[in-house]
């Protein structure tokens, strides 16, 4: 087996909640030694989200386990000066520092970029906040729903005439987490090529806005403020989800050309519909889209979902089932993809969690279960920093390792 690409890279990870923990879990799976610095005094709130088998505890969160793979955990009470000194010793042996605290917190702990790069030249440090480190909104508290709203995506989501809608409270965190991974690897590559570290100030809202290029270009070029259009598309019709036989079962269909529409009509048993003047060409279908959707829905209701999807795919049409989570997890493609990883957690036992959703031909990611809080404090302090067992016992007694 080939060496993992980030073997030899160490990350001092001060992250919490969703976005950055998602990033650093992937770094760990790719070979980095990720040391998560957290505290029992103020634990990550995600450690209490989604308990296992109805049991709630600081080490039992299913959500935490899913986004904190392949890390070590050190419990440090950063309110204590000696804990801050231990953190600086860890940074001195690290390549990357990540944090997503409220602006100013790292400086309060004596862990600002200016202070850290003085002891670790070449350090790459990333701070991720809802609205960046500077500017009039830098100290604004933000969560997934507010970040989406500021970024402009809620204005585009929903149905015409309805209220702005989010697309899932935590959704931005995971998309932003992947963006953070990209910029960290870019900065690490730059450091390896030049010896120069750098500070990365990432605004989560800006990262979300950057995923809306067509809306921005429409505004800059045409002065048009786009609004919500539901499941419809400006260039394709039909484009959306349609009911099938059974209770609350649906199929997604996207038709790009007139020829595809003809094939869809044949599959639905109404070939003559493709020749109707109001539907024959894409422009006419877009003009009569409400009537078109009603006609399509009336036909799809008579089909079993999976049979219809198979039929449409055989005709090389874009179609797919609208899955519930249980159906998705049971799907043969998902089961064989390698993304689902079975790990044995130290407290909650064996569980399946999502890994990196790609396959590498040269190596397999190194997945390890998420750590218990402070699970590796002794291991890191003794093995990496050279503390004796007596010193570690004293630090724990004095509430420094907490």
N, C-alpha and C positions, 0 to 999 in steps of 0.2 A: 504493500500500500504506500502510495506517495505521501510525502510530508504535506501537512495542511498549509495553505498559503500564508496564514498569519502566525505560524509557529514562531515563538521568540518575541512576539509583540505582547506587551502588558498594558492593561487598561485599568486605571483607577476610576471606578464607576460610582459617581455620587447621584445617579439618576433615581427617579421614582415615578410612580403611576404607570403610564403606558408607553409613550413614544420612545424615549431613550432606552428604557429597559428592553424594548423590542429590538432596537438597534444593537445593543451590547450583547444580547443573546445570540444574534447572528454572528457577531464578531467572535464570541466564544466558540460557537459551532465550527467556525472556520479556523480555529486553532489558537486564537489569542487567549492569554491568561487574564480573564476578566475578574477583578476583585471588586465585588459590590460592597460599598461602604454604607451601612445603614445602622439603625438604632432601635433598640427595644423601647427607648424612652419616647420616641416619636416614629413608630413604624410606618412603612409604606401603607397607605390606605387600601391598596389593591390586595394586600395580604388578608383583608377581611371581606373581599368580594367573592361570591360564588363558592361557598363551602362545599366540602365533599361529603356525600351521604348525609346531608343535614347537619353535619358537625362543623361549627365555626371555630376557628383558631388561627393564631398568627402564622402557622405553617400549613394550613389546609386549603388555601384558596386555589381553586381550579384556574382562575384567570391569572393569578400570579405564577403558577407553575407553567402555564402555557407561554409566558413571555419572559421567563427568567432562566432559560436553559443554559447549561454549560458555563456556570459561574461559580465563584467562591464568595462566601459572605463573611464579612468582618463587622462585628457590632462595635461602633464607636460613638460615644456620647460627645458630639462635637461642641457642646456647650462647655466642655472642660478643656482648658489649655493643653493638658497633656495628650488628650485625644487628638487635638489639632496637630500637635507635633508628630504623633504617629502617622496621621494622614499625610503630612509633608514628607515623612520618610518613605511612605509608599509611593508618592508621586515622584520622588527622586529616582525610583527604580522603575518608573513607568514611561511608556511612549505616548499614551493618550490619556487625557482626563475628560470625563463627560459629566455634565450637570445640567439640571433643569429646575433649579430652585427659583424662587422669586428674586428679581434683580437686587443685588446687594448682599445676599446671604453668604455667598462664598467669600466676599471681602470681609464680612463680619467675623468669619471663622479664620481669617488670615490665610485664605486659600484663593485669592484672586489670581488672575493670569500673570500679572506683573510680579507678584510674590513667588509664584510657582516657577515661572521661567527663569528666575534668578537662581533657583536651586537645580533646575533641570533644563539647561539650554537644549533647544531642539524639540521641546514639548509641543504636542498638538493638543489644543484644548477646545472643546465645543460646549457652548452654552445654548440651550434651546429653551425659548420662552414664547408665549403666545404672540407677543408683538415686538420682540427684539429688545436689545439692551439699552437703546437710546431712543430719544424722541419723546413726544408728549404722552405716549401711552405705555412707556416701558415698564412701569410698575403696576400696570393693570393686572388684576387677577383674571385668569382665563381658563376655561374648560373646553371640551370638545364642542358643545353646542354654541358657545359664544365665539369660538375661533371660526367655526363654519360661517356664522352669521357675518362676522367682520370680513371674512375672505370673499364674500359675494356668492357663495354657492347656494345658500338657502334661498336667495332671491331667484335662482334659476330652477329650483326644485319644487315640484308640486304641479298643480293643475291650473290652467288659466282661470283667473277670477278668484282663486283660492288664496289661502294664507301661505306665506313662505314656509318651507319645510326643511328640516335637517335630513341627513341621510344616515342617521345612527349617531348617537352621542359621542362614541369613542372613535368613529371612523377616521377623523383627521390624524389621530395619533399614529396609526399603523402606516398610513401613506407617508406621513412626515418621518416616521421612523426609518423607512427605506431611503428617503432623501438624506437623512442624517448619515446613514451608512455610506452612501455614495460620497458625500463631501468629506467624511473622515478618511476614507480610502484615498481620495484624491490628495488630501493634505499629507497623508502618510507617504504616498508616492513622491510628492514634492520634497518632503523632508529627507527621504532616502536618496533622492537625486542631488539635493543641494546642501543638506545638513541644516536647513532652516525650518524651524517650527513655526507655528502660527496660531492665532486665536480665531475661532469661527463663531460668529454671532448669527444664529439662525432663528428667524421669525417663523413660527408655525403657520400663522395666517398667510404670510407671503408664500410659503411653500404650497399651501392649498390654492391660492390665487393663481400660482404658476401652472396649475393643472387645467386652467380655463382659457387656453390660448385663443380659441375661435371666438369666444365672447369678447375678449380684450381687443382683438383685431377688428371685429365688427364695430366696436365702439370707436376705436382710433381712426379707422378708415371711413366708416359710414355714419358715425355719430349716432348709432342705434343702440338703445339700451335693451338687450334681450330680456325676455321674461320666461316664466315657466310654460312648458308645453306638454307636461305629463310624460307619457311614454312615446310620444310621437317624435318624428324627425323631420327636419326641414327639407330633406332631399329624398327620403324613402317613404313609401306607403304601399301596403300596411307595414307598420313598425310598432310593435307593442306586445302585450300579453292578452291572450284570448282564452275563454273558458272551454273546458273539455268535460267529458262525462265524469260524474262523481261530484262529491261535495268539496268545494273550494280547491279545485284542481285546474291548473292553467298550463298553457304552452306559450313560449315566447317565439315570435316570428318576425323576421326582418327581410323585406323584399326590396332589392336594389334596382332591378331593371324590369322592363315590360315583358321580356321573355320569362323571367323568374315568376312574374305575376301569372302568366299563362300556365306555367307548371303548377303553381299553387292552386289555381282554379281547377285544374284537372285532378289534382290529389284530393280536393274537397268535393269532387263530383259535380261541379258546376262549370264546365269548360266554356259555356256560352258567356259567362260573366266577364271573361277577359276581353270580349269583343264589344261590350257596352261602351257607348261613347263617354260616359262619365268615369269609366275605369280603364279604358284601353291604354292610355298614356299616363306616365307618372305625373305630369302636370295636372291632368284632370283628376287623378286619384287624390292628389294633395288638396285640390280645390273642394273635393267632395269627401274629405277624409272621414267625417263623422258617419256618413251613410255607408262608406266602405267598411269601416270597423264594425258597424252593426251587421252588415251582410256576412262578413267573415266570421264573427262571433256566432251567428245563427247556424253556421255550418260546422264549426269546430266543436260545438256542444255535443254533436252526435258521435264523436270519436273518443276512443280510449287514448289517453295522453301519450303513453309510450309507443303505441302503434302508430299514432299520427306523426310523432317525432321521427320514428324510424322511416316512415314513408317519405316524409319531406327531405330527410337527409339523403335517402337514396336518390332523390331527384336533385341533389346538390344545392338544396336551399338551406338558408340559415335558420335553424329552428332548434329549440331545446326545451327540456322540461323546466318548470318553475319548481324547484325542489324545496321541501322542508329540510331542516338540518338532519333529521334522522334518515331521510332518503338520500341526502348527499353523502353521509357517512357510509351508507350501505352500497353506494354506486360502485360498480366494478372498476371504473376508471380511477376513482378516488382511492379505492382499496389497493390498487396496484401502482399508484403513482410514487410511493415512497415518501410522501409528505407527512403521513401520519406515523408518529414514532411512539413506540411503547417503552415507557421508562418506569423504574421502580423508585418511587419517592420515599424519603427517609421516614416520613410519618404517615402519609395517607396511602402508601402502598402503590401497586401497579396502576398506571393510568396511561391513556393515549393523549398525546399533545401534538400540535402542528409543528413541523420543522420548517426548514427552508424550502420553498415551493419550486425548486429546480433540481435537476440531476446533473452532477458533474461527472465527466468521463474519467478524470484523472484521480479523483479522491472521493471519499465519503466524509461528510461532515461528522464532527465528534459531538454527539449528543449526550449530555449528562442531565440528570434531574435537577430541578431548581433547588437551591440550598435552603436548609432551615436557617432561620435568622441567627446570625453569628456562628454558624456551624464551623467555619474555618478560621475563627479568630486565633486560636492557639497555633494552628498549623502555619498561618501566615506570619504571625509575630515571631514564632520561634524559628521556623525554617527560612523565612525571607529576611526578617529584620534582626534576627539574632537575640531576641529577648529570652531570658531564662524562665524556667517554670515558676520560680519564686517571684520574678518581676511580673509575670502574667497574672499570677494569683493576686498580687498587690493591686494591679490595675483593675482587676475585676472587683475586688473588695471595695476599692475607692470609687466605683461607679464610672470608671473611664471606659472600660470595655462593657458597654451596655447599650 
